[in-house]
Amino acid sequence: MNNNLGYFEPTNGSPACFLLLNTLIACLSCPARSCNRRFTRLTNGFSKKLSHLKAAVDLYMTWYNFCRIHQTLRVTPAMEAGVTDHIWTILELLDQPK
């Protein structure tokens, strides 16, 4: 798993849980926490109901993957993965059927 370059290669299946470091998880969740105030209880926008939190997270993750241009990719993650061929507008995002 650890190669000679000093980083871990991605694996499929069940990864070793001891390799999940708090710093890695914090780095991955930082954009979600900074863009979505529902994850902090410091404001009035925190979710009191689990269903509201799930809806907010779904909306944020869809916007993050389909509407937001990422600096390193210069496209959206959905375009990079081949899921879509254009950057979605907010109207397209909200007009999608369930």
Helices and strands as residue ranges (DSSP letters): G 17-19, H 22-35, G 37-39, H 50-66, H 77-81, H 90-95
